[in-house]
Amino acid sequence: MRREHHLVPTESSPTSTSRRGFLKSTGTLAAAGALSGVALPHVHAASGDTIRIALIGSGGRGTGAAGNALSARNGPVKLVAMADVFPDKLKTSYEGLKNQFGDKVDVPEDRLFIGFDGAQKAMSVLNKGDIVIFATPPAFRWPFFKQAIDKGINVFMEKPVAVDAPTAKRMIELSDLATKANIKVGVGLMCRHCRSRQELHKKIQDGAIGQIITMRSYRMHGPVGSAFSQPMPDSEDSELLWQIRRFHSFLWASGGCFSDFYIHNIDECCWMKNDWPVQAQASGGRNYRGENVDQNFDNYSVEYTFRDGTKYFHFGRTMAGCHDEFASYAHGQNGLAVISSEGHWPSKARIYKAQKMTNSEIVWRTGKEGPDQDPYLLEWEDLIDAIKKDLPYNEAERGAKASLVTAMGRFAAHTGQVITYDDYIKNPQEFAPGVNAFDMKSAPPLISEGGKYPVPRPGLLKDREY
Ligand SMILES: NC(=O)c1ccc[n+]([C@@H]2O[C@H](COP(=O)([O-])OP(=O)(O)OC[C@H]3O[C@@H](n4cnc5c(N)ncnc54)[C@H](O)[C@@H]3O)[C@@H](O)[C@H]2O)c1
């Protein structure tokens, strides 16, 4: 295929991409792209018109999100621009989407952008009424969100939307600006769009289990994603790009496995409680570090407290050979609600009239209306519906608060301190203040010493995580 020539660096392996080869392809595409962005006619998407989307961060989830958008039953939707910092990621994503969606993918070579400025260039292709997707590691959300607001385009951004208190606060402020500009914003906490959970939420509000007394959730499985990292191989020539590729390993990029993995359970429990916790205390540690150099613990236990005193416990473990569980529960005075029991979907939400999960005690369960619909598709259809009908729609503040209270639990574990929401939101540790000005030659925000990175030291470092 003709496109391959520009997209793939000369070396076949992504990790062995030489800087020169990478920059060569970067320069070619970026320069061509800049011109095309300027030349495109600016048409306003009106109700009934095709909604055009641009994908920033064409990795696993970004490709999935673009696919969900193109599959929306209330479209039509067309993908018109894509950006990534890695040519191999962009190529794989483009080819996969093109194969699956054909003409709905209208991204000529000069609208495929590579580099840290690719996001802005891809956004420049869009007009008001269109949607930009942010599916990079979350560190880049705030500068990209700001650019989208300045341009007046709608946003779908993946969770988490912030990794620390200063960036969460910034996202809340940006959210206000987005609302004032009538920009519609979806956040990838797709469980909020799960119809079964929505029904369960309503039932809980209507008193189906009485007052919630306690909640608990679990995300326990073997190592996944890039949570654990061996030292950077000598073949890598950019430590920044290597850290981005292994973003779950680094708090600045992802908030670590805590923020990236646990936010869904924490968010769905806070949703059922209709509130955000006011305090957290937590423990955690690393049983098996081996030669790994990342910043994550391999187990975490958090106790969140809500303003009425209700406790919520979350257990996270990234460890092979142990009991696996991925579920959330709410215990009420008059029964038990299963919010999710096998990951994200299907939720298998149900209510028991007692605290024990005995089949004969089930008083309500989902499934009567047919199988649970895919919440990753529903979140897109809800966003598109709001755009087409011009309904108020901005999930950014909620996403920022979910990101903030998740980071608060992680902070409590990493410092070994009890932390309140009011104190945590004032915590000044911003992991990557220069993220908005990165270029291909920038130093990473986290510098290794002897190939190792700073890790949390609970009880020793009490007001910062490393
Ligand atoms: N909602 C969900 O269930 C769900 C599931 C998986 C991932 N996610 C979220 O999606 C995001 C991406 O995760 P992933 O698993 O797809 O990771 P990934 O590494 O597969 O994809 C991220 C992509 O972003 C690119 N990128 C990084 N920095 C960039 C920048 N500055 N500009 C342009 N591109 C950049 C990377 O090169 C990569 O291709 C994360 O925030 C993650 O938490 C959400």
The ligand as a Gaussian input file, in Angstrom:
#p B3LYP/6-31G(d) Opt

LIG

0 1
 N      -12.777000       3.207000      28.897000
 C      -12.070000       2.101000      28.891000
 O      -12.544000       1.018000      29.211000
 C      -10.629000       2.155000      28.457000
 C       -9.990000       0.995000      28.034000
 C       -8.659000       1.077000      27.631000
 C       -8.001000       2.310000      27.674000
 N       -8.664000       3.419000      28.106000
 C       -7.971000       4.712000      28.194000
 O       -7.588000       5.136000      26.896000
 C       -6.349000       5.816000      26.969000
 C       -5.365000       5.133000      26.012000
 O       -5.179000       3.808000      26.428000
 P       -4.732000       2.663000      25.387000
 O       -4.861000       1.392000      26.108000
 O       -5.437000       2.858000      24.106000
 O       -3.184000       2.995000      25.212000
 P       -2.308000       2.859000      23.883000
 O       -0.883000       3.021000      24.280000
 O       -2.724000       1.648000      23.142000
 O       -2.762000       4.131000      23.042000
 C       -2.394000       5.441000      23.359000
 C       -1.938000       6.090000      22.061000
 O       -1.701000       7.487000      22.255000
 C       -0.513000       7.838000      21.548000
 N        0.012000       9.070000      22.101000
 C        0.680000       9.235000      23.268000
 N        0.945000      10.531000      23.470000
 C        0.440000      11.204000      22.406000
 C        0.400000      12.574000      22.051000
 N        0.921000      13.518000      22.837000
 N       -0.181000      12.920000      20.885000
 C       -0.718000      11.962000      20.079000
 N       -0.710000      10.647000      20.361000
 C       -0.146000      10.272000      21.528000
 C        0.367000       6.607000      21.727000
 O        1.422000       6.571000      20.816000
 C       -0.621000       5.479000      21.560000
 O       -0.763000       5.079000      20.224000
 C       -5.926000       5.798000      28.429000
 O       -6.327000       6.963000      29.058000
 C       -6.695000       4.623000      28.997000
 O       -6.977000       4.741000      30.373000
 C       -9.962000       3.358000      28.481000

